[in-house]
Amino acid sequence: MICKNCGAELQEDVRSCPFCGADNFEQSLKEHQDTVNDSNRRAYFWKSLPDRMAKISGKAVIIGLVLFFAVAAIVAVVGAGMKKADAKRQYQREMQVVEELETLYQEGDYDAVAEKYLESTDRYGAKFAKYSETELLNYCYHCAKDSMEQDIALAKQQQSEEFLYSQVSWFELLRYCVTYEKEGYRYDEEEMVSYYRQEAMTVLQEELKFSGPQIALILEEYQQIEDYEEREEYEEKLQKLIYDSVTRAE
């Protein structure tokens, strides 16, 4: 380029003429513009920094949420798998207990069924209903049977029916048997119910000296009572009847 002051030839990027010292206006203007542009860029940077940080923070939040839900999903899947595995193991335990109970049941060992049922912590649900009934009838049976001789002896000795409370369980046992019969033996418990019914009838007739018609009448009255207090009053009446029966037989 040519210096406008002295006419000497200059390079375009020099700020002043090396011959006369005049300013290179175009270069000065260009440098000034570059300085302005640089200042504008810096100003825009600082002005836009909060927005960019917010965007970065927003992205971080989104990424965090994505990671959170991803981890939660993984935990849920793992938890569901563990829960399913636990449920499977529990089901297997229950079915093993059912198999053992059914074996004892088919053998007619109802004492062992009742004991096994009570020992098991996994004994809930419809598949255990039959064994639950077995345990209930077994309880009534032993409640009366195991103390029968002592109860009768004390009642005769003290001349009081109060000692015969447990012997009312024979009628309670029959009441349960009739209930299961009316329900149609929902759990195929007919053979077990028949066993306990026969046991109760034998004791009531041979040991406690009740006649068949007496037993039938008492059982009919007993079944019709649903109120708890009325049932207690009727059981006191049964104690007196049992006492009269065993003492009259002498």
C-alpha positions as CSV (number, residue, x, y, z in Angstrom):
1,M,0.0,0.0,0.0
2,I,1.1,3.7,-0.4
3,C,1.5,6.1,2.5
4,K,-1.0,8.9,2.0
5,N,1.3,11.5,3.6
6,C,4.7,10.9,1.9
7,G,3.9,8.4,-0.9
8,A,6.2,5.7,0.3
9,E,5.3,2.0,-0.2
10,L,4.1,0.3,3.1
11,Q,3.0,-3.1,4.3
12,E,-0.7,-3.3,5.0
13,D,-0.4,-4.4,8.6
14,V,2.0,-1.6,9.9
15,R,0.3,1.0,12.2
16,S,2.5,4.0,11.0
17,C,4.8,4.9,8.1
18,P,8.4,4.1,8.8
19,F,9.5,7.0,6.6
20,C,7.4,9.9,7.7
21,G,5.7,8.5,10.9
22,A,2.1,9.1,9.6
23,D,-0.6,6.7,11.0
24,N,-1.8,3.9,8.8
25,F,-5.5,4.7,9.2
26,E,-6.9,1.5,7.8
27,Q,-4.8,-0.7,10.1
28,S,-5.6,1.5,13.2
29,L,-9.3,1.2,12.3
30,K,-9.0,-2.5,11.9
31,E,-7.2,-2.9,15.2
32,H,-9.8,-0.7,16.9
33,Q,-12.6,-2.7,15.4
34,D,-10.9,-6.0,16.6
35,T,-10.6,-4.5,20.1
36,V,-14.3,-3.5,20.1
37,N,-15.3,-6.9,18.8
38,D,-13.2,-8.6,21.4
39,S,-14.8,-6.5,24.1
40,N,-18.3,-7.3,22.8
41,R,-17.5,-11.0,22.8
42,R,-16.3,-10.8,26.4
43,A,-19.3,-8.8,27.4
44,Y,-21.6,-11.4,25.8
45,F,-19.8,-14.2,27.5
46,W,-20.3,-12.8,30.9
47,K,-23.8,-11.7,30.2
48,S,-24.8,-15.1,28.9
49,L,-22.9,-17.1,31.6
50,P,-25.9,-17.4,34.0
51,D,-28.1,-18.7,31.2
52,R,-25.5,-21.2,30.1
53,M,-24.9,-22.3,33.6
54,A,-28.6,-22.7,34.1
55,K,-28.7,-24.8,30.9
56,I,-25.8,-26.8,32.2
57,S,-27.5,-27.2,35.6
58,G,-30.7,-28.2,33.9
59,K,-28.9,-30.8,31.9
60,A,-27.3,-32.0,35.1
61,V,-30.7,-32.3,36.7
62,I,-32.1,-34.1,33.8
63,I,-29.1,-36.4,33.7
64,G,-29.4,-36.9,37.5
65,L,-33.1,-37.8,37.1
66,V,-32.4,-40.2,34.3
67,L,-29.7,-41.9,36.4
68,F,-32.1,-41.9,39.4
69,F,-34.9,-43.6,37.6
70,A,-32.5,-45.9,35.9
71,V,-31.2,-47.0,39.2
72,A,-34.7,-47.2,40.7
73,A,-35.8,-49.4,37.8
74,I,-32.8,-51.7,38.3
75,V,-33.6,-51.9,42.0
76,A,-37.2,-52.6,41.3
77,V,-36.4,-55.3,38.8
78,V,-33.9,-56.9,41.3
79,G,-36.4,-56.5,44.1
80,A,-39.2,-58.1,42.1
81,G,-36.9,-60.9,41.2
82,M,-35.9,-61.5,44.8
83,K,-39.6,-61.2,45.9
84,K,-40.5,-63.7,43.2
85,A,-37.7,-66.0,44.4
86,D,-38.8,-65.7,48.0
87,A,-42.4,-66.4,47.0
88,K,-41.3,-69.5,45.1
89,R,-39.3,-70.8,48.1
90,Q,-42.2,-70.2,50.4
91,Y,-44.5,-72.0,48.1
92,Q,-42.1,-74.9,47.9
93,R,-41.9,-75.0,51.7
94,E,-45.7,-75.0,52.0
95,M,-46.1,-77.7,49.4
96,Q,-43.5,-79.8,51.2
97,V,-45.5,-79.4,54.5
98,V,-48.7,-80.2,52.7
99,E,-47.2,-83.4,51.3
100,E,-46.0,-84.5,54.7
101,L,-49.4,-83.6,56.3
102,E,-51.2,-85.5,53.6
103,T,-49.1,-88.6,54.1
104,L,-49.9,-88.6,57.8
105,Y,-53.5,-87.9,57.1
106,Q,-53.8,-90.8,54.7
107,E,-52.3,-93.1,57.3
108,G,-55.0,-92.0,59.8
109,D,-52.4,-90.6,62.2
110,Y,-54.4,-87.5,63.2
111,D,-52.4,-86.9,66.3
112,A,-49.3,-86.5,64.1
113,V,-51.2,-84.3,61.6
114,A,-52.3,-82.0,64.4
115,E,-48.7,-81.8,65.8
116,K,-47.2,-81.2,62.4
117,Y,-49.7,-78.6,61.6
118,L,-49.0,-76.6,64.8
119,E,-45.3,-76.8,64.3
120,S,-45.4,-75.4,60.8
121,T,-45.1,-71.6,60.4
122,D,-46.4,-71.9,56.8
123,R,-49.9,-73.2,57.5
124,Y,-52.3,-70.6,56.1
125,G,-54.5,-70.7,53.0
126,A,-57.1,-73.1,51.6
127,K,-54.6,-75.9,51.1
128,F,-54.2,-76.2,54.9
129,A,-57.9,-76.1,55.7
130,K,-58.4,-79.8,56.0
131,Y,-55.5,-80.1,58.4
132,S,-56.7,-77.1,60.4
133,E,-60.0,-78.9,60.9
134,T,-58.1,-82.0,61.9
135,E,-56.2,-80.1,64.5
136,L,-59.4,-78.5,65.9
137,L,-61.2,-81.9,66.2
138,N,-58.0,-83.5,67.6
139,Y,-57.9,-80.7,70.3
140,C,-61.5,-81.3,71.3
141,Y,-60.9,-85.0,71.5
142,H,-57.8,-84.8,73.7
143,C,-59.2,-82.0,75.8
144,A,-61.9,-84.5,76.9
145,K,-60.2,-87.8,76.6
146,D,-56.9,-87.0,78.4
147,S,-58.6,-85.8,81.6
148,M,-61.8,-87.9,81.5
149,E,-61.0,-90.4,84.3
150,Q,-59.7,-87.7,86.6
151,D,-62.6,-85.4,85.9
152,I,-65.2,-88.1,86.6
153,A,-63.4,-89.2,89.8
154,L,-63.2,-85.7,91.2
155,A,-66.9,-85.0,90.3
156,K,-68.0,-88.1,92.1
157,Q,-65.8,-87.4,95.1
158,Q,-66.8,-83.8,95.5
159,Q,-70.3,-84.4,94.3
160,S,-70.1,-81.5,91.9
161,E,-70.5,-81.1,88.1
162,E,-67.9,-78.3,88.1
163,F,-65.1,-80.8,87.4
164,L,-66.7,-82.0,84.2
165,Y,-66.2,-78.9,82.2
166,S,-63.7,-80.6,79.8
167,Q,-66.1,-83.4,79.2
168,V,-68.4,-81.0,77.4
169,S,-65.9,-81.2,74.6
170,W,-67.4,-84.5,73.5
171,F,-70.5,-82.7,72.5
172,E,-68.5,-79.8,71.0
173,L,-66.6,-82.4,69.0
174,L,-69.9,-83.8,67.6
175,R,-71.1,-80.3,66.9
176,Y,-68.1,-79.6,64.7
177,C,-68.5,-83.0,62.9
178,V,-72.1,-82.2,62.1
179,T,-71.1,-78.7,60.8
180,Y,-68.5,-80.2,58.4
181,E,-71.1,-82.7,57.3
182,K,-73.6,-80.0,56.5
183,E,-71.0,-78.0,54.6
184,G,-70.5,-81.1,52.3
185,Y,-67.0,-82.0,53.4
186,R,-65.4,-79.2,51.3
187,Y,-61.9,-80.5,51.9
188,D,-62.5,-84.2,51.5
189,E,-62.4,-84.6,55.3
190,E,-65.2,-87.1,55.5
191,E,-63.1,-90.0,56.7
192,M,-61.4,-87.9,59.4
193,V,-64.7,-86.5,60.6
194,S,-66.2,-90.0,60.7
195,Y,-63.4,-91.1,62.9
196,Y,-63.9,-88.4,65.5
197,R,-67.6,-88.7,65.4
198,Q,-67.4,-92.4,66.2
199,E,-64.9,-91.8,69.0
200,A,-67.2,-89.2,70.6
201,M,-70.3,-91.4,70.3
202,T,-68.5,-94.4,71.8
203,V,-67.3,-92.4,74.8
204,L,-70.7,-90.7,75.4
205,Q,-72.5,-94.0,75.2
206,E,-70.1,-96.4,76.9
207,E,-68.2,-94.2,79.4
208,L,-70.6,-91.3,80.1
209,K,-73.8,-93.5,79.8
210,F,-75.8,-91.3,77.4
211,S,-78.3,-93.0,75.1
212,G,-78.4,-92.4,71.4
213,P,-81.7,-90.3,71.5
214,Q,-80.3,-88.2,74.3
215,I,-77.2,-87.4,72.4
216,A,-79.2,-86.5,69.3
217,L,-81.5,-84.2,71.3
218,I,-78.6,-82.4,73.0
219,L,-76.7,-82.0,69.8
220,E,-79.7,-80.5,68.1
221,E,-80.2,-78.0,70.9
222,Y,-76.4,-77.2,71.0
223,Q,-76.2,-76.5,67.3
224,Q,-79.0,-74.0,67.4
225,I,-77.2,-71.7,69.9
226,E,-75.1,-69.0,68.2
227,D,-74.8,-66.4,71.0
228,Y,-71.6,-66.9,73.0
229,E,-73.1,-66.2,76.4
230,E,-76.0,-68.5,75.7
231,R,-73.6,-71.2,74.7
232,E,-71.7,-70.9,78.0
233,E,-75.0,-71.2,79.9
234,Y,-75.9,-74.3,77.9
235,E,-72.5,-75.8,78.5
236,E,-73.0,-75.4,82.2
237,K,-76.3,-77.3,81.7
238,L,-74.3,-80.0,79.9
239,Q,-72.0,-80.4,82.8
240,K,-74.9,-81.1,85.1
241,L,-76.3,-83.6,82.6
242,I,-73.0,-85.4,82.4
243,Y,-72.7,-85.5,86.2
244,D,-76.3,-86.9,86.5
245,S,-75.5,-89.5,83.8
246,V,-72.3,-90.8,85.3
247,T,-73.6,-90.8,88.9
248,R,-76.9,-92.4,88.0
249,A,-75.1,-95.2,86.2
250,E,-73.6,-96.4,89.5
